[in-house]
Amino acid sequence: MARDDELVAALVTEKRKVADEAWGRLGEAGIPAVVITQPGIMGAYELIVQVEASDLERAQSLLTDLVP
């Protein structure tokens, strides 16, 4: 896996189930990914699924149906 500064967001969501589904799909496709939880205002948070920049286009093509 790349260093943190070499990772880019493939998907941003507020739903844990969506982030978990994205992480699973990417893993099955052989794309290393991490899910970062970023706190927001008043208890809200975002889940950011990150991949290496070189895998971004492929990752996004696998996740298009998860984006509202």
C-alpha positions in Angstrom: 0.0 0.0 0.0 1.2 3.5 -0.8 2.0 6.2 1.8 -0.9 8.3 3.0 0.1 11.2 0.8 -0.1 9.0 -2.3 -3.7 7.9 -1.7 -6.7 9.5 -3.3 -10.5 9.3 -2.5 -12.3 6.8 -4.7 -15.6 7.2 -2.8 -16.9 9.5 0.0 -20.1 8.5 1.9 -21.8 8.9 5.2 -23.0 5.3 5.2 -20.8 2.5 6.7 -22.6 -0.1 4.7 -21.7 1.6 1.4 -18.0 2.1 2.5 -17.8 -1.6 3.5 -19.3 -2.7 0.1 -16.8 -0.5 -1.7 -13.9 -1.8 0.3 -15.0 -5.4 -0.4 -15.4 -4.9 -4.1 -12.0 -3.3 -4.4 -10.4 -6.1 -2.5 -12.0 -8.7 -4.7 -10.7 -6.9 -7.7 -7.1 -6.8 -6.3 -7.1 -3.1 -5.6 -5.7 -2.2 -2.2 -7.9 0.2 -0.4 -8.4 1.8 3.1 -11.5 3.3 4.7 -10.8 6.5 6.7 -13.4 7.9 9.1 -13.3 11.7 9.2 -15.3 13.4 12.0 -17.5 16.3 11.0 -19.7 18.9 12.7 -22.2 17.9 15.4 -21.4 14.2 15.4 -21.7 13.7 11.6 -18.9 12.0 9.8 -17.6 10.9 6.4 -16.2 7.6 5.4 -13.5 8.0 2.7 -12.5 5.0 0.6 -8.9 5.6 -0.5 -6.8 3.9 -3.2 -3.5 4.5 -4.8 -3.7 7.2 -7.5 -2.7 4.7 -10.2 -5.8 2.6 -9.3 -8.3 5.5 -9.2 -10.0 5.1 -12.6 -10.4 1.4 -12.3 -11.7 1.7 -8.7 -14.3 4.3 -9.6 -15.5 2.2 -12.5 -16.2 -0.6 -9.9 -18.0 1.7 -7.5 -20.2 3.8 -9.8 -23.5 2.2 -8.7 -22.7 3.1 -5.1 -22.7 6.8 -5.7 -26.1 8.5 -5.3 
